[in-house]
Amino acid sequence: MPVTKVTWVISVGGWLPASRWNEGVMMQEISEKKARILAAAMDIFGERPYDQVKIEDIAERAGVGKGTIYEYFVSKEDLFAAGLEAGFNEYFMALVAAAVPSLPATAKLQAVFGRHLSFISQHAAATRIIIGERPASRSEMREAMVGRYMRLGRFLEELLQEGIAAGDFRPVDTAVVAQAIIGMFSTLLVFVLFAGQAADAMEKQAEKLLDFCLLGLAS
């Protein structure tokens, strides 16, 4: 009976067969390359109108060939949709991280407001993609946009419900208040992206909106 020789290599997680290690390295390279393409796309889509963006420009920014992009995305619209999703996920996880479980609901809401402001200030290109200067032309993109909006709404509703249960907030229609908070977020976004206000001025605007929100929620 022939003997199969298996070569083993050491990895961060311990010893692995060389074939599996090589597969893991390849998958990591693919993931890193795709992430690089997405990052370049988000930058460029945020810099200019959608119709002025060329795949060649994204490829050059990402340091890959034009054909490589089509290995991951079937079209420019597909890449745009992926950029929307990636940008929102980064934004959403930043808000979730700000709402530290040990904090009371009032402090969580304050932290979420602060993280929203810092994110849109530091990631202007990604934020422009998230708000979407170009209407979604496919039903899948429209559904994804609605899904992201609802995801943010549910997160805020849960935070509000927690505050009501703890006695920090008075009983309110959490769905309505969550939409009102999203509206406040949009107001800050417009000021940051289009009004060109200084950081300290924006912080004061955020504080006023937060105070208004907390005043309405006070038990």
N, C-alpha and C positions, 0 to 999 in steps of 0.2 A: 504494500500500500504506500503510495507516494506521501511524503511528509510536506505539509504546507508550512513554510517559514513565515512567521509574523514578526515584523519589526515594530518595536515599541519605542515611543518617545515620551518625554516628560512634558506635561502641560501644567498650567496653573492649578487645575483641578486634580492632578495626579497623573498616573501613567495611562496612556492611550495607545491603541494600535496606530501605526504610522498612517494607515489609510484613513482612519477617522480623524486624525490630527490634521492631515492635509485637507480633508474635506472641511474641517472647521476653519482653517486658515482661509480657504477659498471663499467660504460663506462670509467671513468677516471682511474680506477684501471687497466682495460684492456689496455688502451692507455699507461699508465706508464710501465706496464709489457712488452708490445711489444717494447717500446722505450729502455728498459733496455736490452732486447735480442738483438736488433739491435746494440746498443752501444758495447755490448760484442763481437758480431760477427765482427763488423768493427775493433775492436782492434786485434782480433785473426787472421782475414784474412790479416791484415796488418803486422802481426808478422811472419807468416810462409806461405809456398806455399799452394795453395788451396787444393791439394790432401792430405796434411798432417793435415788438419783441420777436427776435429770430432765434431759432434753435441753435444756429451757428454761434450766436453771441453767448448763449448759456453754456454751450460746449467749451468755448474758449475760456470763459470765466471759471468753469469747473475743472479745466485742465484735461479734458477728455475729447475724443473724436465725436463728430456729429452722429455717426452710426451707433456709438455706444449709448447715447441717450435713448435711441429707439429700441435698445435691448431691454430697457426698463419701462418706457412709456410709449404708448402707441401713437400719440399725437401731442401737439403743443397744448391742446385743451386738457388732455389727460394729465400732463405735467402741471398745468395750472391748478387743476382740481387737487392733485396730490400736494401742491404747495399750500393750498388753502387748509387742507386737513392737517398737514405738518405744523403750520403756523398756529392753528387753533389749539392743537394738542399741547404744544409748548406753552402757550398762554394759559390754557386750562389747568395744566399741571402746576404752573407757577401759583395760581390762585389756591389750588388745593393744598400745596405746601405751606402757603401763608396761614391757612386756617389750622394752626397747630391744635391737636385734640385736647391738650390740657388747658387751653385758654377758654375763658367764658365767652358766650356768644357775642357780646358787645365788642370784646377785644378781637375776636375772629373777624367780625364784619369790618372793623377798623383796619385790620391787617390786610384783608382782601382788597379794600379800597386802595390802600397804599401800594400793594403789589400790582394792581391794575395800572395805576398811574406810572409806576416805575417801568413796567413792561412796555407800555405803549410809548414811553419816552425813549427807552433804550433800543427798541426794536421797531423803528418807524417803518422800515420796508415790509417786515412781516405783518405789521398792523394794517398797512394799506391793502395787503392781499386779503386779510381777514375781512375787512369791511367790504371789499369787492367793488372795484370801480367798474367792473364789466358784469352785466347781468348773466346769470347762468343760462346757457343755451340748451342744456340737456336736462331732462327730468331727473336724472340721477344726481346731478350737481345741485339742483334745487332741493331735492330731498335731503341731501347731505347738509346743506346750509340750514335747513329747518331742524335737522337732527342736532347740529352743533348748538343752535339757539336753545333748543329744549334741554340739552344737556347742561348748559350754563344755568338755565332757569331752575332745573331740579336741584342743582348744587346749592343755589341761593335759598330755595325753599326749605331744604333740609337744615340749613344754618338757621333760618328764621324759626322753624319748628322747634329746633333745639332750644333757642332762646325763649320761646313761649313756654315750653315745658319746664324750664329752669326758673321761670318767673322774671327773667330779664326783660322780656318784651311782652306787651299786652297782646291779647288774642286779636289776630288780624287775618285777612285773606292772604295767605302766604304767596299764592300764585300771582295775585295782583301786585303785591309789594315787590316780589322778585322781578317782575317786568319793569316796575318803576326804577329799581336799582340798575337794571340793564340800561334803561334810558339815561340814567345819570352817568353810567360808564360811557355811553355814546357821546354825551355832552363833553366829557373830559377828552375823549378821543378827538373830537372835532377841534377843540381848542389846541391840543398838542400838535396835530397834523397840519392844520390850516391857519390857525391864528398866530402861530409862532410865539407864544407867550413864554416868558422865562420860567425856569423850574420852580423858583420860589413862589411866583404868582400862581402857577398851576397847583402847587401844594395847598395854597390858601383856598383856591377854588374847590379842591377836593375836600378840604376840611369843612367848608361851608355846606357842601352837599351831604357829607356824612353827618354833620350836626343836624341838618334838616331831617335826614332819614331817622336818626336816633331819637329825635324829638317826637316824631310821629309814632315811633315804636315803644316809647317809654311806658312802662307799666304803671 
